Amino acid sequence: MGMCRCGNGFIFISPEKLELMGMDLNERQKKIIKFIEENKRMTTSQCAHLLNVSNDTALRELLKLRSLGLVGQKGVGRGTYYTIK
């Protein structure tokens, strides 16, 4: 599920509904959203481990989700992590 801002609060949106809204998430992106929902945050290294990909590939997936407005980036450098926006 993803989370979108609605007025003063947030609503949760399942990956299926995101697809209906024109946000066609791939399987990796769905795994990332699910992980962040369950763990509240994710680092690039955690993402790479979860998806069994390189850190560069994990970062590309996280940045794509950020560009869609689904995740937010906190911190800088080695302290960077991602949360549901």
C-alpha positions as CSV (number, residue, x, y, z in Angstrom):
1,M,0.0,0.0,0.0
2,G,1.0,3.5,-0.7
3,M,0.0,6.6,1.3
4,C,-1.3,9.8,-0.2
5,R,-2.0,13.1,1.4
6,C,-5.7,13.9,1.6
7,G,-6.6,17.2,3.2
8,N,-5.0,17.3,6.7
9,G,-4.6,13.5,6.9
10,F,-3.3,10.5,4.9
11,I,-5.0,7.7,3.1
12,F,-3.5,4.3,2.3
13,I,-3.6,3.1,-1.2
14,S,-3.0,-0.5,-2.3
15,P,-0.6,-1.2,-5.2
16,E,-3.6,-2.3,-7.2
17,K,-5.3,1.0,-6.7
18,L,-2.1,2.9,-7.6
19,E,-2.0,1.0,-10.9
20,L,-5.6,2.0,-11.6
21,M,-4.6,5.6,-10.9
22,G,-2.0,5.3,-13.6
23,M,0.9,4.6,-11.3
24,D,2.1,1.3,-12.8
25,L,4.5,0.0,-10.1
26,N,6.8,-2.8,-10.9
27,E,7.3,-5.7,-8.5
28,R,10.5,-4.2,-7.0
29,Q,8.7,-1.0,-6.3
30,K,5.8,-2.8,-4.7
31,K,8.2,-4.7,-2.4
32,I,9.9,-1.4,-1.4
33,I,6.5,0.2,-0.5
34,K,5.5,-2.9,1.6
35,F,8.9,-2.9,3.4
36,I,8.7,0.7,4.3
37,E,5.1,0.4,5.5
38,E,6.1,-2.5,7.8
39,N,9.4,-1.0,9.0
40,K,8.7,2.8,8.8
41,R,12.0,3.5,6.8
42,M,14.4,2.0,4.4
43,T,18.0,2.6,3.5
44,T,19.5,2.0,0.0
45,S,21.5,-0.9,1.4
46,Q,18.4,-2.5,2.9
47,C,16.7,-2.0,-0.4
48,A,19.5,-3.6,-2.3
49,H,19.5,-6.6,0.1
50,L,15.7,-7.0,-0.1
51,L,15.7,-6.9,-3.9
52,N,19.0,-8.8,-4.4
53,V,20.3,-6.0,-6.6
54,S,23.2,-3.6,-6.5
55,N,23.1,-0.4,-4.5
56,D,22.9,1.6,-7.7
57,T,19.8,-0.3,-8.9
58,A,18.2,0.0,-5.5
59,L,18.8,3.8,-5.5
60,R,17.2,4.1,-9.0
61,E,14.1,2.3,-7.7
62,L,13.9,4.5,-4.6
63,L,14.4,7.7,-6.6
64,K,11.7,6.7,-9.0
65,L,9.2,6.2,-6.1
66,R,10.4,9.6,-4.8
67,S,9.7,11.2,-8.1
68,L,6.2,9.7,-8.1
69,G,5.6,11.3,-4.7
70,L,5.2,8.0,-2.9
71,V,8.3,8.1,-0.7
72,G,10.3,10.9,0.9
73,Q,14.0,11.2,1.4
74,K,15.4,12.1,4.8
75,G,19.0,12.8,5.8
76,V,22.1,13.1,3.5
77,G,25.0,10.9,2.5
78,R,25.4,7.6,4.4
79,G,22.6,8.7,6.8
80,T,20.0,8.9,4.0
81,Y,16.8,6.8,4.4
82,Y,13.4,6.8,2.8
83,T,9.9,6.9,4.3
84,I,6.3,6.8,3.0
85,K,5.5,10.4,2.1
